[in-house]
Amino acid sequence: MQQLDDSNFLLYAAANYDNPHCYDTDEFQDDLKRFKYLKRLFNKYRETGELKERLIFNHLTVIYNVFGPVVGTRMLFFKLQEHYDLLKPFLTFMNHMPDIVYNIGSENKNIKSVDLSMDQSIIDVLRKL
């Protein structure tokens, strides 16, 4: 599996994008913005404790619908590197958390699920759903 980093992220996303309703690059760009929106939602949670779990699920669902489970997960782990502890509970809940995410970042890291912690407050919220 190829390394995913800044130099090839956009090409990797375009090559794996599968949206039959996409008619122009604007829709592709809108779907890519979902990674930025997730980062903002996670940053806001860290700053204020306010978790918008439904909105997070909506963004994750669209990402998985247009990129698929393996590619979507790799892209999430690349774009949300400082938020693995917040991302993992959502991916586990959605059954999209693999044992290993391969070749992420310029360091070419393999990220093992067992090595990642999970935010307990998010776990508690998701258990109530």
Backbone as XML, in Angstrom:
<?xml version="1.0"?>
<chain id="A" units="angstrom">
  <residue number="1" name="MET">
    <atom name="N" x="0.853" y="-1.175" z="0.000"/>
    <atom name="CA" x="0.000" y="0.000" z="0.000"/>
    <atom name="C" x="0.898" y="1.238" z="0.000"/>
  </residue>
  <residue number="2" name="GLN">
    <atom name="N" x="0.551" y="2.181" z="-0.849"/>
    <atom name="CA" x="1.385" y="3.372" z="-0.994"/>
    <atom name="C" x="1.307" y="4.277" z="0.229"/>
  </residue>
  <residue number="3" name="GLN">
    <atom name="N" x="2.377" y="5.006" z="0.453"/>
    <atom name="CA" x="2.444" y="5.979" z="1.526"/>
    <atom name="C" x="1.452" y="7.105" z="1.238"/>
  </residue>
  <residue number="4" name="LEU">
    <atom name="N" x="0.762" y="7.569" z="2.265"/>
    <atom name="CA" x="-0.175" y="8.685" z="2.121"/>
    <atom name="C" x="0.394" y="9.880" z="2.870"/>
  </residue>
  <residue number="5" name="ASP">
    <atom name="N" x="0.726" y="10.940" z="2.125"/>
    <atom name="CA" x="1.282" y="12.139" z="2.741"/>
    <atom name="C" x="0.794" y="13.371" z="1.979"/>
  </residue>
  <residue number="6" name="ASP">
    <atom name="N" x="1.311" y="14.536" z="2.333"/>
    <atom name="CA" x="0.876" y="15.789" z="1.708"/>
    <atom name="C" x="1.117" y="15.812" z="0.200"/>
  </residue>
  <residue number="7" name="SER">
    <atom name="N" x="2.162" y="15.148" z="-0.236"/>
    <atom name="CA" x="2.516" y="15.209" z="-1.653"/>
    <atom name="C" x="1.540" y="14.447" z="-2.546"/>
  </residue>
  <residue number="8" name="ASN">
    <atom name="N" x="0.824" y="13.479" z="-1.984"/>
    <atom name="CA" x="-0.057" y="12.681" z="-2.838"/>
    <atom name="C" x="-1.498" y="12.571" z="-2.324"/>
  </residue>
  <residue number="9" name="PHE">
    <atom name="N" x="-1.845" y="13.312" z="-1.294"/>
    <atom name="CA" x="-3.182" y="13.187" z="-0.706"/>
    <atom name="C" x="-4.284" y="13.499" z="-1.720"/>
  </residue>
  <residue number="10" name="LEU">
    <atom name="N" x="-4.169" y="14.600" z="-2.422"/>
    <atom name="CA" x="-5.210" y="15.012" z="-3.362"/>
    <atom name="C" x="-5.356" y="14.009" z="-4.509"/>
  </residue>
  <residue number="11" name="LEU">
    <atom name="N" x="-4.248" y="13.538" z="-5.028"/>
    <atom name="CA" x="-4.287" y="12.543" z="-6.095"/>
    <atom name="C" x="-4.889" y="11.230" z="-5.600"/>
  </residue>
  <residue number="12" name="TYR">
    <atom name="N" x="-4.504" y="10.821" z="-4.398"/>
    <atom name="CA" x="-5.057" y="9.603" z="-3.785"/>
    <atom name="C" x="-6.569" y="9.749" z="-3.608"/>
  </residue>
  <residue number="13" name="ALA">
    <atom name="N" x="-7.006" y="10.898" z="-3.130"/>
    <atom name="CA" x="-8.442" y="11.143" z="-2.936"/>
    <atom name="C" x="-9.179" y="11.091" z="-4.272"/>
  </residue>
  <residue number="14" name="ALA">
    <atom name="N" x="-8.641" y="11.747" z="-5.280"/>
    <atom name="CA" x="-9.302" y="11.779" z="-6.591"/>
    <atom name="C" x="-9.362" y="10.391" z="-7.223"/>
  </residue>
  <residue number="15" name="ALA">
    <atom name="N" x="-8.295" y="9.623" z="-7.087"/>
    <atom name="CA" x="-8.251" y="8.292" z="-7.691"/>
    <atom name="C" x="-9.237" y="7.331" z="-7.034"/>
  </residue>
  <residue number="16" name="ASN">
    <atom name="N" x="-9.581" y="7.595" z="-5.781"/>
    <atom name="CA" x="-10.457" y="6.686" z="-5.040"/>
    <atom name="C" x="-11.853" y="7.251" z="-4.801"/>
  </residue>
  <residue number="17" name="TYR">
    <atom name="N" x="-12.142" y="8.364" z="-5.410"/>
    <atom name="CA" x="-13.434" y="9.035" z="-5.217"/>
    <atom name="C" x="-14.500" y="8.339" z="-6.053"/>
  </residue>
  <residue number="18" name="ASP">
    <atom name="N" x="-15.585" y="7.943" z="-5.424"/>
    <atom name="CA" x="-16.663" y="7.239" z="-6.123"/>
    <atom name="C" x="-18.002" y="7.848" z="-5.730"/>
  </residue>
  <residue number="19" name="ASN">
    <atom name="N" x="-18.391" y="8.880" z="-6.461"/>
    <atom name="CA" x="-19.668" y="9.531" z="-6.222"/>
    <atom name="C" x="-20.385" y="9.659" z="-7.559"/>
  </residue>
  <residue number="20" name="PRO">
    <atom name="N" x="-21.346" y="8.772" z="-7.822"/>
    <atom name="CA" x="-22.032" y="8.825" z="-9.120"/>
    <atom name="C" x="-22.846" y="10.100" z="-9.325"/>
  </residue>
  <residue number="21" name="HIS">
    <atom name="N" x="-23.107" y="10.836" z="-8.268"/>
    <atom name="CA" x="-23.881" y="12.074" z="-8.368"/>
    <atom name="C" x="-22.997" y="13.310" z="-8.499"/>
  </residue>
  <residue number="22" name="CYS">
    <atom name="N" x="-21.699" y="13.094" z="-8.619"/>
    <atom name="CA" x="-20.753" y="14.205" z="-8.727"/>
    <atom name="C" x="-20.646" y="14.646" z="-10.175"/>
  </residue>
  <residue number="23" name="TYR">
    <atom name="N" x="-20.971" y="15.913" z="-10.431"/>
    <atom name="CA" x="-20.947" y="16.425" z="-11.791"/>
    <atom name="C" x="-19.807" y="17.394" z="-12.056"/>
  </residue>
  <residue number="24" name="ASP">
    <atom name="N" x="-19.160" y="17.865" z="-11.006"/>
    <atom name="CA" x="-18.040" y="18.766" z="-11.217"/>
    <atom name="C" x="-17.093" y="18.699" z="-10.028"/>
  </residue>
  <residue number="25" name="THR">
    <atom name="N" x="-15.978" y="19.401" z="-10.140"/>
    <atom name="CA" x="-14.965" y="19.345" z="-9.089"/>
    <atom name="C" x="-15.412" y="20.027" z="-7.807"/>
  </residue>
  <residue number="26" name="ASP">
    <atom name="N" x="-16.426" y="20.896" z="-7.881"/>
    <atom name="CA" x="-16.911" y="21.563" z="-6.672"/>
    <atom name="C" x="-17.448" y="20.553" z="-5.656"/>
  </residue>
  <residue number="27" name="GLU">
    <atom name="N" x="-18.164" y="19.550" z="-6.136"/>
    <atom name="CA" x="-18.696" y="18.531" z="-5.223"/>
    <atom name="C" x="-17.562" y="17.720" z="-4.602"/>
  </residue>
  <residue number="28" name="PHE">
    <atom name="N" x="-16.542" y="17.407" z="-5.388"/>
    <atom name="CA" x="-15.367" y="16.710" z="-4.874"/>
    <atom name="C" x="-14.695" y="17.548" z="-3.792"/>
  </residue>
  <residue number="29" name="GLN">
    <atom name="N" x="-14.510" y="18.829" z="-4.060"/>
    <atom name="CA" x="-13.894" y="19.726" z="-3.079"/>
    <atom name="C" x="-14.747" y="19.832" z="-1.808"/>
  </residue>
  <residue number="30" name="ASP">
    <atom name="N" x="-16.076" y="19.862" z="-1.980"/>
    <atom name="CA" x="-16.969" y="19.911" z="-0.812"/>
    <atom name="C" x="-16.807" y="18.665" z="0.051"/>
  </residue>
  <residue number="31" name="ASP">
    <atom name="N" x="-16.663" y="17.510" z="-0.590"/>
    <atom name="CA" x="-16.471" y="16.282" z="0.180"/>
    <atom name="C" x="-15.113" y="16.277" z="0.876"/>
  </residue>
  <residue number="32" name="LEU">
    <atom name="N" x="-14.095" y="16.842" z="0.245"/>
    <atom name="CA" x="-12.784" y="16.935" z="0.902"/>
    <atom name="C" x="-12.815" y="17.873" z="2.108"/>
  </residue>
  <residue number="33" name="LYS">
    <atom name="N" x="-13.676" y="18.881" z="2.061"/>
    <atom name="CA" x="-13.780" y="19.824" z="3.184"/>
    <atom name="C" x="-14.294" y="19.145" z="4.451"/>
  </residue>
  <residue number="34" name="ARG">
    <atom name="N" x="-14.915" y="17.993" z="4.308"/>
    <atom name="CA" x="-15.437" y="17.279" z="5.474"/>
    <atom name="C" x="-14.326" y="16.902" z="6.452"/>
  </residue>
  <residue number="35" name="PHE">
    <atom name="N" x="-13.126" y="16.680" z="5.947"/>
    <atom name="CA" x="-11.998" y="16.385" z="6.832"/>
    <atom name="C" x="-11.681" y="17.604" z="7.692"/>
  </residue>
  <residue number="36" name="LYS">
    <atom name="N" x="-11.736" y="18.786" z="7.086"/>
    <atom name="CA" x="-11.504" y="20.036" z="7.811"/>
    <atom name="C" x="-12.610" y="20.267" z="8.842"/>
  </residue>
  <residue number="37" name="TYR">
    <atom name="N" x="-13.853" y="19.979" z="8.454"/>
    <atom name="CA" x="-14.976" y="20.154" z="9.376"/>
    <atom name="C" x="-14.842" y="19.222" z="10.580"/>
  </residue>
  <residue number="38" name="LEU">
    <atom name="N" x="-14.429" y="17.991" z="10.332"/>
    <atom name="CA" x="-14.226" y="17.059" z="11.444"/>
    <atom name="C" x="-13.136" y="17.561" z="12.381"/>
  </residue>
  <residue number="39" name="LYS">
    <atom name="N" x="-12.061" y="18.084" z="11.811"/>
    <atom name="CA" x="-10.972" y="18.618" z="12.638"/>
    <atom name="C" x="-11.492" y="19.765" z="13.508"/>
  </residue>
  <residue number="40" name="ARG">
    <atom name="N" x="-12.320" y="20.641" z="12.924"/>
    <atom name="CA" x="-12.897" y="21.749" z="13.697"/>
    <atom name="C" x="-13.791" y="21.234" z="14.818"/>
  </residue>
  <residue number="41" name="LEU">
    <atom name="N" x="-14.620" y="20.235" z="14.504"/>
    <atom name="CA" x="-15.517" y="19.678" z="15.522"/>
    <atom name="C" x="-14.724" y="19.046" z="16.659"/>
  </residue>
  <residue number="42" name="PHE">
    <atom name="N" x="-13.639" y="18.349" z="16.328"/>
    <atom name="CA" x="-12.802" y="17.743" z="17.370"/>
    <atom name="C" x="-12.052" y="18.816" z="18.166"/>
  </residue>
  <residue number="43" name="ASN">
    <atom name="N" x="-11.570" y="19.857" z="17.499"/>
    <atom name="CA" x="-10.910" y="20.956" z="18.216"/>
    <atom name="C" x="-11.886" y="21.652" z="19.160"/>
  </residue>
  <residue number="44" name="LYS">
    <atom name="N" x="-13.107" y="21.862" z="18.689"/>
    <atom name="CA" x="-14.120" y="22.499" z="19.531"/>
    <atom name="C" x="-14.432" y="21.627" z="20.752"/>
  </residue>
  <residue number="45" name="TYR">
    <atom name="N" x="-14.501" y="20.324" z="20.535"/>
    <atom name="CA" x="-14.731" y="19.410" z="21.662"/>
    <atom name="C" x="-13.593" y="19.518" z="22.679"/>
  </residue>
  <residue number="46" name="ARG">
    <atom name="N" x="-12.362" y="19.564" z="22.202"/>
    <atom name="CA" x="-11.217" y="19.686" z="23.123"/>
    <atom name="C" x="-11.255" y="21.005" z="23.904"/>
  </residue>
  <residue number="47" name="GLU">
    <atom name="N" x="-11.684" y="22.080" z="23.232"/>
    <atom name="CA" x="-11.695" y="23.397" z="23.865"/>
    <atom name="C" x="-12.866" y="23.589" z="24.820"/>
  </residue>
  <residue number="48" name="THR">
    <atom name="N" x="-14.054" y="23.117" z="24.419"/>
    <atom name="CA" x="-15.262" y="23.434" z="25.188"/>
    <atom name="C" x="-15.936" y="22.231" z="25.837"/>
  </residue>
  <residue number="49" name="GLY">
    <atom name="N" x="-15.593" y="21.028" z="25.397"/>
    <atom name="CA" x="-16.273" y="19.832" z="25.902"/>
    <atom name="C" x="-17.588" y="19.552" z="25.190"/>
  </residue>
  <residue number="50" name="GLU">
    <atom name="N" x="-17.940" y="20.398" z="24.232"/>
    <atom name="CA" x="-19.189" y="20.215" z="23.487"/>
    <atom name="C" x="-18.951" y="19.245" z="22.333"/>
  </residue>
  <residue number="51" name="LEU">
    <atom name="N" x="-19.665" y="18.121" z="22.362"/>
    <atom name="CA" x="-19.524" y="17.099" z="21.334"/>
    <atom name="C" x="-20.765" y="17.088" z="20.461"/>
  </residue>
  <residue number="52" name="LYS">
    <atom name="N" x="-20.568" y="17.306" z="19.175"/>
    <atom name="CA" x="-21.676" y="17.250" z="18.212"/>
    <atom name="C" x="-21.573" y="15.917" z="17.473"/>
  </residue>
  <residue number="53" name="GLU">
    <atom name="N" x="-21.936" y="14.845" z="18.199"/>
    <atom name="CA" x="-21.728" y="13.494" z="17.679"/>
    <atom name="C" x="-22.534" y="13.197" z="16.422"/>
  </residue>
  <residue number="54" name="ARG">
    <atom name="N" x="-23.735" y="13.735" z="16.314"/>
    <atom name="CA" x="-24.558" y="13.473" z="15.120"/>
    <atom name="C" x="-23.919" y="14.103" z="13.872"/>
  </residue>
  <residue number="55" name="LEU">
    <atom name="N" x="-23.404" y="15.309" z="14.025"/>
    <atom name="CA" x="-22.743" y="15.975" z="12.909"/>
    <atom name="C" x="-21.461" y="15.235" z="12.524"/>
  </residue>
  <residue number="56" name="ILE">
    <atom name="N" x="-20.736" y="14.769" z="13.508"/>
    <atom name="CA" x="-19.528" y="13.981" z="13.241"/>
    <atom name="C" x="-19.895" y="12.712" z="12.479"/>
  </residue>
  <residue number="57" name="PHE">
    <atom name="N" x="-20.933" y="12.021" z="12.925"/>
    <atom name="CA" x="-21.380" y="10.818" z="12.213"/>
    <atom name="C" x="-21.799" y="11.133" z="10.778"/>
  </residue>
  <residue number="58" name="ASN">
    <atom name="N" x="-22.465" y="12.257" z="10.576"/>
    <atom name="CA" x="-22.879" y="12.632" z="9.219"/>
    <atom name="C" x="-21.670" y="12.809" z="8.298"/>
  </residue>
  <residue number="59" name="HIS">
    <atom name="N" x="-20.657" y="13.527" z="8.781"/>
    <atom name="CA" x="-19.460" y="13.736" z="7.968"/>
    <atom name="C" x="-18.743" y="12.407" z="7.700"/>
  </residue>
  <residue number="60" name="LEU">
    <atom name="N" x="-18.621" y="11.580" z="8.721"/>
    <atom name="CA" x="-17.962" y="10.285" z="8.544"/>
    <atom name="C" x="-18.719" y="9.408" z="7.550"/>
  </residue>
  <residue number="61" name="THR">
    <atom name="N" x="-20.038" y="9.421" z="7.626"/>
    <atom name="CA" x="-20.850" y="8.614" z="6.722"/>
    <atom name="C" x="-20.642" y="9.030" z="5.268"/>
  </residue>
  <residue number="62" name="VAL">
    <atom name="N" x="-20.628" y="10.334" z="5.017"/>
    <atom name="CA" x="-20.401" y="10.809" z="3.649"/>
    <atom name="C" x="-18.998" y="10.416" z="3.179"/>
  </residue>
  <residue number="63" name="ILE">
    <atom name="N" x="-18.009" y="10.578" z="4.033"/>
    <atom name="CA" x="-16.636" y="10.202" z="3.670"/>
    <atom name="C" x="-16.578" y="8.723" z="3.285"/>
  </residue>
  <residue number="64" name="TYR">
    <atom name="N" x="-17.182" y="7.879" z="4.097"/>
    <atom name="CA" x="-17.160" y="6.453" z="3.787"/>
    <atom name="C" x="-17.985" y="6.117" z="2.548"/>
  </residue>
  <residue number="65" name="ASN">
    <atom name="N" x="-19.046" y="6.844" z="2.306"/>
    <atom name="CA" x="-19.859" y="6.591" z="1.111"/>
    <atom name="C" x="-19.113" y="6.925" z="-0.182"/>
  </residue>
  <residue number="66" name="VAL">
    <atom name="N" x="-18.309" y="7.975" z="-0.173"/>
    <atom name="CA" x="-17.650" y="8.396" z="-1.421"/>
    <atom name="C" x="-16.224" y="7.867" z="-1.577"/>
  </residue>
  <residue number="67" name="PHE">
    <atom name="N" x="-15.569" y="7.487" z="-0.479"/>
    <atom name="CA" x="-14.201" y="6.981" z="-0.569"/>
    <atom name="C" x="-14.072" y="5.499" z="-0.223"/>
  </residue>
  <residue number="68" name="GLY">
    <atom name="N" x="-15.071" y="4.933" z="0.428"/>
    <atom name="CA" x="-14.997" y="3.535" z="0.832"/>
    <atom name="C" x="-14.308" y="3.382" z="2.173"/>
  </residue>
  <residue number="69" name="PRO">
    <atom name="N" x="-14.407" y="2.191" z="2.772"/>
    <atom name="CA" x="-13.908" y="2.012" z="4.135"/>
    <atom name="C" x="-12.385" y="2.077" z="4.288"/>
  </residue>
  <residue number="70" name="VAL">
    <atom name="N" x="-11.637" y="1.423" z="3.426"/>
    <atom name="CA" x="-10.180" y="1.399" z="3.589"/>
    <atom name="C" x="-9.584" y="2.769" z="3.283"/>
  </residue>
  <residue number="71" name="VAL">
    <atom name="N" x="-9.940" y="3.329" z="2.151"/>
    <atom name="CA" x="-9.407" y="4.630" z="1.735"/>
    <atom name="C" x="-9.887" y="5.727" z="2.690"/>
  </residue>
  <residue number="72" name="GLY">
    <atom name="N" x="-11.173" y="5.708" z="3.032"/>
    <atom name="CA" x="-11.711" y="6.710" z="3.955"/>
    <atom name="C" x="-10.985" y="6.704" z="5.287"/>
  </residue>
  <residue number="73" name="THR">
    <atom name="N" x="-10.733" y="5.512" z="5.811"/>
    <atom name="CA" x="-10.040" y="5.406" z="7.099"/>
    <atom name="C" x="-8.610" y="5.922" z="6.988"/>
  </residue>
  <residue number="74" name="ARG">
    <atom name="N" x="-7.915" y="5.559" z="5.931"/>
    <atom name="CA" x="-6.533" y="6.049" z="5.763"/>
    <atom name="C" x="-6.508" y="7.569" z="5.680"/>
  </residue>
  <residue number="75" name="MET">
    <atom name="N" x="-7.440" y="8.142" z="4.928"/>
    <atom name="CA" x="-7.483" y="9.599" z="4.788"/>
    <atom name="C" x="-7.817" y="10.264" z="6.122"/>
  </residue>
  <residue number="76" name="LEU">
    <atom name="N" x="-8.731" y="9.683" z="6.877"/>
    <atom name="CA" x="-9.069" y="10.225" z="8.200"/>
    <atom name="C" x="-7.853" y="10.213" z="9.119"/>
  </residue>
  <residue number="77" name="PHE">
    <atom name="N" x="-7.124" y="9.106" z="9.125"/>
    <atom name="CA" x="-5.955" y="9.018" z="10.003"/>
    <atom name="C" x="-4.843" y="9.964" z="9.556"/>
  </residue>
  <residue number="78" name="PHE">
    <atom name="N" x="-4.755" y="10.239" z="8.278"/>
    <atom name="CA" x="-3.760" y="11.205" z="7.830"/>
    <atom name="C" x="-4.158" y="12.626" z="8.215"/>
  </residue>
  <residue number="79" name="LYS">
    <atom name="N" x="-5.401" y="12.985" z="7.973"/>
    <atom name="CA" x="-5.849" y="14.362" z="8.195"/>
    <atom name="C" x="-6.112" y="14.698" z="9.661"/>
  </residue>
  <residue number="80" name="LEU">
    <atom name="N" x="-6.367" y="13.697" z="10.492"/>
    <atom name="CA" x="-6.727" y="13.946" z="11.895"/>
    <atom name="C" x="-5.696" y="13.357" z="12.853"/>
  </residue>
  <residue number="81" name="GLN">
    <atom name="N" x="-4.425" y="13.518" z="12.535"/>
    <atom name="CA" x="-3.359" y="12.863" z="13.293"/>
    <atom name="C" x="-3.335" y="13.226" z="14.770"/>
  </residue>
  <residue number="82" name="GLU">
    <atom name="N" x="-3.744" y="14.422" z="15.115"/>
    <atom name="CA" x="-3.712" y="14.821" z="16.533"/>
    <atom name="C" x="-4.998" y="14.439" z="17.273"/>
  </residue>
  <residue number="83" name="HIS">
    <atom name="N" x="-5.911" y="13.768" z="16.588"/>
    <atom name="CA" x="-7.204" y="13.443" z="17.195"/>
    <atom name="C" x="-7.541" y="11.954" z="17.169"/>
  </residue>
  <residue number="84" name="TYR">
    <atom name="N" x="-6.541" y="11.109" z="17.162"/>
    <atom name="CA" x="-6.815" y="9.671" z="17.095"/>
    <atom name="C" x="-7.679" y="9.190" z="18.254"/>
  </residue>
  <residue number="85" name="ASP">
    <atom name="N" x="-7.453" y="9.745" z="19.441"/>
    <atom name="CA" x="-8.222" y="9.315" z="20.613"/>
    <atom name="C" x="-9.696" y="9.704" z="20.516"/>
  </residue>
  <residue number="86" name="LEU">
    <atom name="N" x="-10.002" y="10.709" z="19.710"/>
    <atom name="CA" x="-11.391" y="11.123" z="19.495"/>
    <atom name="C" x="-12.000" y="10.387" z="18.301"/>
  </residue>
  <residue number="87" name="LEU">
    <atom name="N" x="-11.191" y="10.111" z="17.317"/>
    <atom name="CA" x="-11.658" y="9.438" z="16.108"/>
    <atom name="C" x="-11.946" y="7.956" z="16.349"/>
  </residue>
  <residue number="88" name="LYS">
    <atom name="N" x="-11.086" y="7.297" z="17.089"/>
    <atom name="CA" x="-11.207" y="5.844" z="17.271"/>
    <atom name="C" x="-12.567" y="5.403" z="17.822"/>
  </residue>
  <residue number="89" name="PRO">
    <atom name="N" x="-13.134" y="6.068" z="18.832"/>
    <atom name="CA" x="-14.452" y="5.606" z="19.305"/>
    <atom name="C" x="-15.537" y="5.663" z="18.228"/>
  </residue>
  <residue number="90" name="PHE">
    <atom name="N" x="-15.501" y="6.684" z="17.388"/>
    <atom name="CA" x="-16.494" y="6.788" z="16.312"/>
    <atom name="C" x="-16.308" y="5.678" z="15.284"/>
  </residue>
  <residue number="91" name="LEU">
    <atom name="N" x="-15.063" y="5.429" z="14.896"/>
    <atom name="CA" x="-14.805" y="4.386" z="13.906"/>
    <atom name="C" x="-15.113" y="3.007" z="14.467"/>
  </residue>
  <residue number="92" name="THR">
    <atom name="N" x="-14.845" y="2.811" z="15.737"/>
    <atom name="CA" x="-15.181" y="1.533" z="16.382"/>
    <atom name="C" x="-16.691" y="1.350" z="16.402"/>
  </residue>
  <residue number="93" name="PHE">
    <atom name="N" x="-17.419" y="2.384" z="16.751"/>
    <atom name="CA" x="-18.878" y="2.344" z="16.783"/>
    <atom name="C" x="-19.448" y="2.009" z="15.399"/>
  </residue>
  <residue number="94" name="MET">
    <atom name="N" x="-18.822" y="2.540" z="14.354"/>
    <atom name="CA" x="-19.289" y="2.325" z="12.978"/>
    <atom name="C" x="-18.725" y="1.047" z="12.352"/>
  </residue>
  <residue number="95" name="ASN">
    <atom name="N" x="-17.929" y="0.294" z="13.110"/>
    <atom name="CA" x="-17.262" y="-0.914" z="12.606"/>
    <atom name="C" x="-16.322" y="-0.622" z="11.433"/>
  </residue>
  <residue number="96" name="HIS">
    <atom name="N" x="-15.629" y="0.510" z="11.510"/>
    <atom name="CA" x="-14.663" y="0.889" z="10.481"/>
    <atom name="C" x="-13.251" y="1.022" z="11.042"/>
  </residue>
  <residue number="97" name="MET">
    <atom name="N" x="-13.030" y="0.568" z="12.278"/>
    <atom name="CA" x="-11.699" y="0.677" z="12.868"/>
    <atom name="C" x="-10.911" y="-0.592" z="12.575"/>
  </residue>
  <residue number="98" name="PRO">
    <atom name="N" x="-9.898" y="-0.483" z="11.678"/>
    <atom name="CA" x="-9.100" y="-1.671" z="11.352"/>
    <atom name="C" x="-8.067" y="-1.956" z="12.439"/>
  </residue>
  <residue number="99" name="ASP">
    <atom name="N" x="-7.467" y="-3.124" z="12.380"/>
    <atom name="CA" x="-6.400" y="-3.459" z="13.328"/>
    <atom name="C" x="-5.164" y="-2.595" z="13.086"/>
  </residue>
  <residue number="100" name="ILE">
    <atom name="N" x="-4.875" y="-2.329" z="11.804"/>
    <atom name="CA" x="-3.709" y="-1.512" z="11.436"/>
    <atom name="C" x="-4.098" y="-0.592" z="10.279"/>
  </residue>
  <residue number="101" name="VAL">
    <atom name="N" x="-3.676" y="0.671" z="10.378"/>
    <atom name="CA" x="-3.810" y="1.615" z="9.273"/>
    <atom name="C" x="-2.389" y="1.806" z="8.732"/>
  </residue>
  <residue number="102" name="TYR">
    <atom name="N" x="-2.200" y="1.482" z="7.463"/>
    <atom name="CA" x="-0.858" y="1.393" z="6.890"/>
    <atom name="C" x="-0.381" y="2.686" z="6.222"/>
  </residue>
  <residue number="103" name="ASN">
    <atom name="N" x="0.929" y="2.945" z="6.387"/>
    <atom name="CA" x="1.699" y="3.932" z="5.616"/>
    <atom name="C" x="1.112" y="5.344" z="5.654"/>
  </residue>
  <residue number="104" name="ILE">
    <atom name="N" x="1.010" y="5.890" z="6.853"/>
    <atom name="CA" x="0.427" y="7.215" z="7.034"/>
    <atom name="C" x="1.515" y="8.248" z="7.298"/>
  </residue>
  <residue number="105" name="GLY">
    <atom name="N" x="1.457" y="9.356" z="6.569"/>
    <atom name="CA" x="2.334" y="10.499" z="6.804"/>
    <atom name="C" x="3.726" y="10.335" z="6.238"/>
  </residue>
  <residue number="106" name="SER">
    <atom name="N" x="4.495" y="11.394" z="6.363"/>
    <atom name="CA" x="5.854" y="11.391" z="5.831"/>
    <atom name="C" x="6.753" y="10.406" z="6.579"/>
  </residue>
  <residue number="107" name="GLU">
    <atom name="N" x="6.344" y="10.037" z="7.799"/>
    <atom name="CA" x="7.104" y="9.050" z="8.573"/>
    <atom name="C" x="6.756" y="7.634" z="8.140"/>
  </residue>
  <residue number="108" name="ASN">
    <atom name="N" x="5.712" y="7.494" z="7.277"/>
    <atom name="CA" x="5.285" y="6.196" z="6.763"/>
    <atom name="C" x="4.902" y="5.247" z="7.910"/>
  </residue>
  <residue number="109" name="LYS">
    <atom name="N" x="4.127" y="5.767" z="8.868"/>
    <atom name="CA" x="3.757" y="5.012" z="10.061"/>
    <atom name="C" x="2.674" y="3.983" z="9.763"/>
  </residue>
  <residue number="110" name="ASN">
    <atom name="N" x="2.766" y="2.860" z="10.453"/>
    <atom name="CA" x="1.676" y="1.904" z="10.526"/>
    <atom name="C" x="1.054" y="2.074" z="11.906"/>
  </residue>
  <residue number="111" name="ILE">
    <atom name="N" x="-0.207" y="2.445" z="11.949"/>
    <atom name="CA" x="-0.871" y="2.768" z="13.206"/>
    <atom name="C" x="-1.686" y="1.573" z="13.655"/>
  </residue>
  <residue number="112" name="LYS">
    <atom name="N" x="-1.344" y="1.034" z="14.814"/>
    <atom name="CA" x="-2.039" y="-0.134" z="15.351"/>
    <atom name="C" x="-3.172" y="0.332" z="16.262"/>
  </residue>
  <residue number="113" name="SER">
    <atom name="N" x="-4.323" y="-0.228" z="16.050"/>
    <atom name="CA" x="-5.501" y="0.129" z="16.837"/>
    <atom name="C" x="-5.277" y="-0.093" z="18.332"/>
  </residue>
  <residue number="114" name="VAL">
    <atom name="N" x="-4.616" y="-1.170" z="18.686"/>
    <atom name="CA" x="-4.411" y="-1.486" z="20.106"/>
    <atom name="C" x="-3.529" y="-0.459" z="20.802"/>
  </residue>
  <residue number="115" name="ASP">
    <atom name="N" x="-2.741" y="0.287" z="20.046"/>
    <atom name="CA" x="-1.859" y="1.306" z="20.624"/>
    <atom name="C" x="-2.558" y="2.643" z="20.853"/>
  </residue>
  <residue number="116" name="LEU">
    <atom name="N" x="-3.788" y="2.785" z="20.370"/>
    <atom name="CA" x="-4.500" y="4.052" z="20.463"/>
    <atom name="C" x="-5.449" y="4.054" z="21.655"/>
  </residue>
  <residue number="117" name="SER">
    <atom name="N" x="-5.429" y="5.146" z="22.389"/>
    <atom name="CA" x="-6.384" y="5.300" z="23.485"/>
    <atom name="C" x="-7.694" y="5.861" z="22.926"/>
  </residue>
  <residue number="118" name="MET">
    <atom name="N" x="-8.723" y="5.832" z="23.764"/>
    <atom name="CA" x="-10.015" y="6.395" z="23.368"/>
    <atom name="C" x="-10.502" y="7.328" z="24.463"/>
  </residue>
  <residue number="119" name="ASP">
    <atom name="N" x="-11.095" y="8.436" z="24.059"/>
    <atom name="CA" x="-11.653" y="9.415" z="24.980"/>
    <atom name="C" x="-12.869" y="8.804" z="25.684"/>
  </residue>
  <residue number="120" name="GLN">
    <atom name="N" x="-12.801" y="8.720" z="26.994"/>
    <atom name="CA" x="-13.856" y="8.055" z="27.767"/>
    <atom name="C" x="-15.195" y="8.785" z="27.679"/>
  </residue>
  <residue number="121" name="SER">
    <atom name="N" x="-15.177" y="10.093" z="27.616"/>
    <atom name="CA" x="-16.433" y="10.849" z="27.517"/>
    <atom name="C" x="-17.155" y="10.544" z="26.218"/>
  </residue>
  <residue number="122" name="ILE">
    <atom name="N" x="-16.401" y="10.402" z="25.141"/>
    <atom name="CA" x="-17.017" y="10.060" z="23.852"/>
    <atom name="C" x="-17.571" y="8.645" z="23.910"/>
  </residue>
  <residue number="123" name="ILE">
    <atom name="N" x="-16.839" y="7.737" z="24.509"/>
    <atom name="CA" x="-17.328" y="6.365" z="24.664"/>
    <atom name="C" x="-18.671" y="6.362" z="25.408"/>
  </residue>
  <residue number="124" name="ASP">
    <atom name="N" x="-18.748" y="7.133" z="26.477"/>
    <atom name="CA" x="-19.976" y="7.196" z="27.268"/>
    <atom name="C" x="-21.146" y="7.736" z="26.449"/>
  </residue>
  <residue number="125" name="VAL">
    <atom name="N" x="-20.897" y="8.763" z="25.638"/>
    <atom name="CA" x="-21.958" y="9.333" z="24.793"/>
    <atom name="C" x="-22.406" y="8.308" z="23.748"/>
  </residue>
  <residue number="126" name="LEU">
    <atom name="N" x="-21.475" y="7.632" z="23.129"/>
    <atom name="CA" x="-21.808" y="6.677" z="22.067"/>
    <atom name="C" x="-22.537" y="5.450" z="22.626"/>
  </residue>
  <residue number="127" name="ARG">
    <atom name="N" x="-22.240" y="5.068" z="23.839"/>
    <atom name="CA" x="-22.943" y="3.925" z="24.449"/>
    <atom name="C" x="-24.425" y="4.220" z="24.671"/>
  </residue>
  <residue number="128" name="LYS">
    <atom name="N" x="-24.765" y="5.485" z="24.795"/>
    <atom name="CA" x="-26.159" y="5.859" z="25.017"/>
    <atom name="C" x="-26.958" y="5.905" z="23.728"/>
  </residue>
  <residue number="129" name="LEU">
    <atom name="N" x="-26.287" y="5.847" z="22.584"/>
    <atom name="CA" x="-26.993" y="5.910" z="21.298"/>
    <atom name="C" x="-27.594" y="4.563" z="20.936"/>
  </residue>
</chain>
